[in-house]
Amino acid sequence: MNRTNTHWQELLLKLLFIIFLAMMVIENTLATPYLKVANTSSAVETLLFEAYEYYKNEQFEQAAASLERALRIEPRHPRLWYNLAGVRLEQGDWKRAANLAQKSNALIGSDETYKKLRIRNWLIITKACEGMGDEACERKARDRAQALVQKLQTWQ
């Protein structure tokens, strides 16, 4: 009976994770280069808007260039790193996308205001590992994202 309960708990966790992923895709936030950045300069806001416009027009290298300029102004902002990771993911630059998402997570540290961003970063890492064909990396990243989704459910 205990094994049956564990099985159902695992299925429920997987279902919650799938629902969360679907919500992220529906919100178009899985890997978008335009998560708004609060309390930032007008120059960074302008660069983010440019990046978004380039991204919409599938001009990914120009979008990346705008985000890189924004990062020169605010190099410690985790959302900027996430946005750039999303562009690199879209380009199929798997290794760079994963590294940028990891940088974003490193800048988040233990700041609880970035709970969903941390999950989004792990989703980018999951997709990047999948793109590289690294099943162990993909599994580890997915497990991290799932654990954070589960933790997020308990916070709410």
Secondary structure as UniProt FT lines:
FT   HELIX           2..26
FT   TURN            27..28
FT   HELIX           42..56
FT   TURN            57..58
FT   HELIX           60..73
FT   TURN            75..76
FT   HELIX           78..91
FT   HELIX           94..108
FT   TURN            109..110
FT   HELIX           112..114
FT   HELIX           115..132
FT   HELIX           135..155
//
